[in-house]
Amino acid sequence: MTVLVKGQRINLAQKFPQLQQLRLSVSWQLKPEFVSALYDVDVSVFMINNEGKIPAEEYFVFYNNPESPDNALSLLEKGQSVNIQEILIELAGINKDVTEIVFVLTIHDASSLKQNFSHFQHVKLGVVDTGNNQPLFTYVQDQFAEETACELASIYQKDAAWRFNPVGQGYNAGLQEFLDQYHGSGAAEQPNTATLEAEPNNFAATGPVKSNAIPAAADHAAAASPLPAARGPVTLSKLDLLKKKVDVVILKKSLQKTTARIGVVLDISGSMRRLYNNGTVQNVVERLLALATRFDDDGVLDVWVYDMKFSRLPSVTELTLPDYINREVLNNNKISKFRANNEPPVMRDVIQKYLTEDDGSLPVYLIFINDGGIKRSARGQDSVTKVLTDSSDKPIFWQFVGIGDANFDVLRKLDDLEGRYIDNANFFHILDIEKETDEDLYDKLLSEFPSWLHEARNKKIIQ
């Protein structure tokens, strides 16, 4: 059974093609010094549309509305254990207007009781295929600050396929704030008053008062205000900020529906020593991981380093990002480093991974970072231009990034490279990557990828 990490996405249709009905089990465990019976934890579900709103009041599924109106999602009875909530989902039965299902945990009356998720040892989510009772994957959230709410996970639709995303984002909020976020002009104009009759003070500053009514949104016409982020050391908050910057560029380039595998090849020749030692390369990996989480189904960034020899490293995830370069490269004696550079062997290994070892149906966006220039090869030897020509009818786009003040004459002439099925590469130069803003970097990285995708589809290289 797969153990997911924060931000790692799973294409349910691709990974589990027979999956029709699934059961989510959300459980939590408090630290030994806290009394579990004193904490009232609620699991709520928001079934939202393309506008980020529930299409009707009843698509907010919670303790007093345990089943969605399409009968596709229901909260099961807790039974004897009050620390477990199970949710049953029939994928085929989900209303066609619903494109995302968000799973939220809140602590009832957290403010007045001075309770928060830092008192919890962990929150765990497990997913089971009810057709064969087979466990599929789990996700464990065990790092909290003083959050009073947690967006644990979501199931969302992309390219007509349902996908799972372990979000793991904490907030200083209650159930009302989530309702304000997902309720509004996109919700039904005429709520079912027989079901809804909410008490005037159903939500107070200290949180919702449990009753037999569905809480009413504060103002249907008002724009939902963003949820307040939790204070304290929220894990990877810088990465979350980078993702927002990526999203802006993706929207600008009309790449919202693009799914691709993302990889990076990092020069580790002698001239790169300073950038590895001062943390610049670690920072570059973090910036590129933010990009990968927006395109890659698995939310991972594949990594190679090379000088005269190359090494294929473990893929980076949000969990393994901290200290990645020190751990996997600088402190790894098996890695060849800080010698002269030789590009063709590592490029051939990229092709080997994506087209032979892995499923080759998705496009590949490969970022190649080099600071020493690429030398022309002697006649008869393998070369960068030969690899590019050989792979020009394959679903791989090569984005070369030259950094520093070396001679990049070979890369500057990529657009004039003849003999290719389609133009499958781009190059841009950054004198000082440490001073390049995130926005400018993402804009340059995605400058020609959209046009390659368009041509590759026209030539039937990708679907």
N, C-alpha and C positions, 0 to 999 in steps of 0.2 A: 504494500500500500504506500502511495506517495505521500510524503510530508511536504507541504507547500511552505514557502516563505512569503513574507509581505510583498505584495505587488506582482507575484508570479501568476500569470494568467494561464488558464486551461481551456482549450477548445473542447467542450463536452462532446459535440457531435463527432469530432475527429478522434478524440481519445477513447470515447465510449460510444461507438456507433449504434449499439443496441439499447442505449439508455432511453427509457420512456418515463419512468417515475423514480424520483429520488427522495430520500429522507435525510434531512439535515438534523444533526443532533448538536445543540449548543449547550455546553456545560461549563461550570466555573467552580473554582476552588479558592477559598480564602486562606490567607496566611494563618499559621497556628495561633497567633495572638489575638485574632478577631473571631467573634462568634457568628457563625454562618446564619443562624436562625434570625439574627437581627437585621439582615440585609435583604431587602425586597427588590430583586433584580427582574426586570421585564425584558422580554424579547419582542420587538415589534418589527413589522415588515411593511415597507412602502413599495407598491407596485406602480411604477411611474412610466410616463410616456416620453415621446421625443422632446417635449418641452420641459422635461424634468419635473412634471407634476403628476399627482394621482388623477386618473381620468374621472373618478367619482369618489365620494367619501368612503364608500365601502371597500375601496382598494387600499385603504390603510387597515392592515390586519394586526390586531393586538388583543390584549386580554379580554376585552369586552366585545370584540368583533373577530372571532377566531377563524372565520372562513371568508375567502374572497367571493364576490358575486358570480365569477365564472366557474366556481367550484374547483379551480386548479390548485389552490394553495390553502392549507389549513394548519393551524396550530393544534397539536395533539394535546390531550390531557396530560398533565405533568405526572400523575400517579403519586407514588410514595416519595420520590425524590424531588425536592423543591429546587435542586441545583441543576436540573436538566430540563431543557425545552426542546421538543422535537417538532419539526416542520415537514409536512408532506407536500410535494410538488409534482403535479402532472404536467410535463412540459408541453405536450400537444394541446392541452386544454387552456393554456394561458391566453387571455384576451389579446387579439391582434394589435390593439392599441398600446399594450404594455411592452416596453422595450428594455426595461431594467427592473430588477427586484433588489431592494436594498435592505439588509439585515442590521438592525440597530439594537444595542443593549443600553439600558438606562437603569440607574439606581433610583427607586422611588423615594421621594422626600430626602434626597441626598444632602441638600444644603442645610436643612434644619438639624439633620442627624449627624452632620459633619462626616459623611461617608464619601469615599471615592475609590476608584479602581486601583490606587496604589496599595490598598489593603488586600488586594487579590493576588494570589500566587500565580494563577493563569486563567485564561479563558480559552476553551478548546472548541473547535468546530469539526465535526466529522460528517462525511457524506457517504451514503450507502445506496447502491442500486437495489431498489425493492423488488425488482423482477427476479433476481437470483440471490438477494440478500448479501451481495458482495460489497465489502468496504472499498471505496474508490480512492479517497484521499482525506487527509486531515490538515488542519491549520491550528497552530497554537500561538496565542498572543500572551506573552509573559513579561512585556516591558511597558509599564504604565507610569505616568507622573501622577498628577492629582485630578485626572479626568473623572467626570461624573457621567459621561456617556461615551459610547464607542460605536463607530460605524465598522462593524466587524468584517463584512464581506458584501459582495454583490454578484448577481447573475445578470449578465447583460447580453443583448443580441447584436451581432455584427456579421455582415455578409450572410444573413439568414441562418446563422448558427448561434446557439446559446453558449456563452463562455462564463467561466467562474473567475472571480478576482478577489483574493484575500486582501481587503483594504487595510484593516488594522489601524484606523485613525481615531485618536481620542479627542474629546471636546469637553470644555467646561460648559455644559448645556444639560437640558432635560428634554423630555419627550415633546414638550410644547415647541421648542425651537426647531426640532425636526419636522413637526407638523407645519409650522410656519414656512419652512424651507420647501416642502413638497406639496403644500396645499396652496391654492391661489386661483388665478384666472384660468388655469388649465383644468381645474376641478369642475364638477357638475354645478351648473347654475342653480338648480333646484334640488337641494339635498332631501333625502328621505326623512321628513320630520318625525315620522313615527319611530324611527330608529335612533335619530340623532339628539333629540331634546337634551342638550347639554346643560348642566347647571351653570349659572353665571360665573361662579368662582371655581369651576372645575380645574382650572390651572391657575395657581398662584405663584408667587415668587419662589416658594419652596418646592414647587413641582405639582404634578397632577394629583387631585384627590380621586381615588378610585371609586367609580360608580358604575351603574349599568348603562352609561351613555358614552357615545363617541365624542371626544373633545372637539369643539368647534375651532376652526382656525381664527386667528385674531382679526384678520381683515382680508377678505377675498380679493379686494382690488389692490391692496398694497403689495409692492414687490417684496419677495422674501429676502430677509437680511441674512448674510452668511453666518454660519454657526461660529461661535467663539472658540478658537483653538485652545487646547489645554495649556496651562502654564507648566513651566518646568522643562526638563530635558526630554522633549519629544524626539524619538529616534528618527534620524535622517530628515530633519525638517528642511535642511538645505536642498536635499534631493527633491522634496515635495515642491519647493519653490522653483527649481529648475524645470520640473514637469510642466508647471503652469506657463513658463516661458516657451517651452516646446509646443504646447497646445496653441499658443498664439500664432506661431509660424506655420504649424500644420493647418490651421484654419485659413491662413493667408494663402497657402499653396494648394488648398482644396484636397488635402490628403487624409481627411478624417476617416475614410473607410478603407484606408490602405493597411494591409497586413503584410509584414515582411520579416525575414530573419536578419538580425543586425550583428555585424562582426567588426572588429578593429584589429589591424596589424600595426604594431608599434615598433619603430626603429629603436634598437638598443645598441647602436654602434658607439664608438668612443666619444663622438661629439655630443652625444645625448646624456652623458654621465651627470652633468650638473642638473638637468631637468628631472632626472630620476631621483637624485639625492635631495633636492630641495622641495619635493612634493608636487611639482608641476604636472608630472605624468599621472600621479594619483588623482589630481584635480581634473585632468582631461578625461580620465576613465569615468569619473563621477558625472561629468557633463554628458558623456556619450551614453552612459547607462540611463539617464533620464530620457534620452531620445529612444533608446531601445525599448523601454517600458511602454512607450506609446505606439510602437509598431509591432513588436515581437509578441506572439501569442504566449510565450512562456515568461515574458518580462525579464529576459536575460540578455547579456552582452557577451558574445563569444570573443576570445582574446588570443592573439598570437604575438610573440616578440621575436625579433630576428636581428642577427648581425651576419657573420659568415654562415652560422647555423640558425635554425629556427626552433621554437618551442611552442606547442599548442597548450595553452594554459587552461585551468578550470574556468568555466564561464562565470561572469560576475553577476550576482544577484544583489538585491537590497540588503540581504542579510550578510553576504560575504564582502560587501564593498569596503567597510572600514579596514584600513591598513593593508589593502589588497596588494599594492605594489611592493611594499616591504616584505610581506609574507610570501607571496608567490614568485617574486622576481629577485629582489635584492638579497634576501636571505636564503635563496634557493641555489645551492652550489651546482645543481644539475643544469642550470640555465647558462648558455653561452652568452656573454655580454661584453660590451665595450671594445669590440674589434671592428674590422671593416664590414661593410654591408653587402649582402647578396640577395636580391629580391626574388628571382624566379622560383627557387625551391619553396618558399613560404606561400607564394601565390598558387603553386600547384597543389599544396596541401589544403588551401582554402577550397579549391575546386573539388578535391578528393572528399572533404568533409561534407560539403553541401550537396554535391551531385551524385556521390556514390554511397557514402555512409548514411546520410540522412535522406528523408523524403524530399525530392527535388521539385515539388509542385509549387512552393511559395517562392516569390522573388527574394533575392538576397541583396542587401545593401551593405557593401564592404568599405569601410573607411581605412585608408592606408596613410599613416602618418610617417613622414620621412624628413630628416633635417640635413642629410648629406648629399642630396642629389642622387640621381640614378644614372649609372654609367652605361655607356653603350657596350654591348657584348661583342666578342670577336665572332667572325663568321662561323656558322655551324654550331655555336653555343646557344643555349636557351636564353631568352631575353624577356624583359617586361613586355615589349611590343608583341613578341610572338605569343605570350600567354594571353594578352588582350585580344589578339586576332583569333586565337584558337577558341576563346570563350565568348566570342561576340554573338554566337547564336544560342547562348545558355542564359538562364535566368539570374545572372549576376551583374550588378552595376558596381563599378570600381570608382570610388571617390578618393582621389589622391589629395593630400594636404601637405604642402611643403612649408616647413617652419625654419626660421633663421635666415641667414644670408648666403646660403650655398647656391651653386649653379643648378637650376632645375630645367635646363634646356630640353631634355628628353620629354619631361612631363608637360612642358608648355606647348609642345607640338602634338599632343594627343588628339586634338580635334582634326588634325591633318593626316592622321594615321590611316593609310589605305588598306584595303583587303578585308575589312571587317563586314560582317553581316549587317549589324547596326552599330551606331556609336554607343559604346558601352562604358565610357569612362569620362571623368571630368577632373580638372585640376584647379586649385586656387592656392595662393601663397599668402602666408601670414608671417610678417617679420618677427613679431613677438607674441606668441600665443598666450602668454601670461597676462597681457594687457587687452586681449580681444574680449569684447563683451559677450555675454552668453547669447544675447539676441542676435548680434552680428554673426557669431559663429554658427548658430542654427540656421540663419537665413542663407549663409553661404553653403552650408552642408546640403541643404535641400534645394539648391538653385536649379540643378539639372535633373535630379532624380524624377520629378514629375513627368518631364518630357520623355525620359527613357521608358518609364512605365507605359506611357501612351503608345510609343512606337513598338515596345516589346509585345503589347497586347495585339496591336495591328498585325504584327508578324507571327502571331501565335506562339511566341516564346513563353509567355505566361498567359494564364486565363483571365 
